[in-house]
Amino acid sequence: MPICAKCKNDVKKLYDCDHTDFLDYCKECYTELHYYITEEGKTS
């Protein structure tokens, strides 16, 4: 199984984008990262 670059857990599916520097993140880490980016944008 693939391994998440952030949490190192074995996962079924990985996600990547420019926000993760194209590293493979699991759904939970990827969602958490995008939530943080979205919330950070709202507070500025």
C-alpha positions in Angstrom: 0.0 0.0 0.0 1.2 3.6 -0.6 2.5 5.6 2.3 1.6 9.2 3.1 4.6 11.6 3.0 3.3 13.5 6.0 1.9 11.0 8.5 3.7 7.9 7.2 0.6 5.8 7.4 -0.3 3.1 4.9 -3.3 4.4 2.9 -5.5 3.3 0.0 -5.3 6.5 -2.0 -2.9 9.4 -2.2 -3.4 13.0 -3.2 -0.9 15.6 -4.3 -0.8 19.2 -5.7 1.4 22.2 -5.7 0.5 22.8 -2.0 2.1 19.5 -1.0 5.1 20.2 -3.2 3.8 17.2 -5.2 4.4 14.8 -2.4 1.8 12.1 -1.8 -0.5 12.9 1.1 -3.4 10.8 2.5 -6.9 12.2 2.4 -6.7 13.3 6.0 -3.4 15.2 5.7 -4.4 16.6 2.4 -7.8 17.9 3.7 -6.1 19.3 6.8 -3.6 21.1 4.7 -6.2 22.7 2.5 -8.4 23.6 5.4 -5.4 25.4 7.0 -4.7 27.2 3.7 -8.4 28.2 3.4 -8.7 29.4 7.0 -5.4 31.3 6.8 -6.7 33.2 3.8 -9.9 34.2 5.6 -8.1 35.7 8.6 -5.7 37.9 6.6 
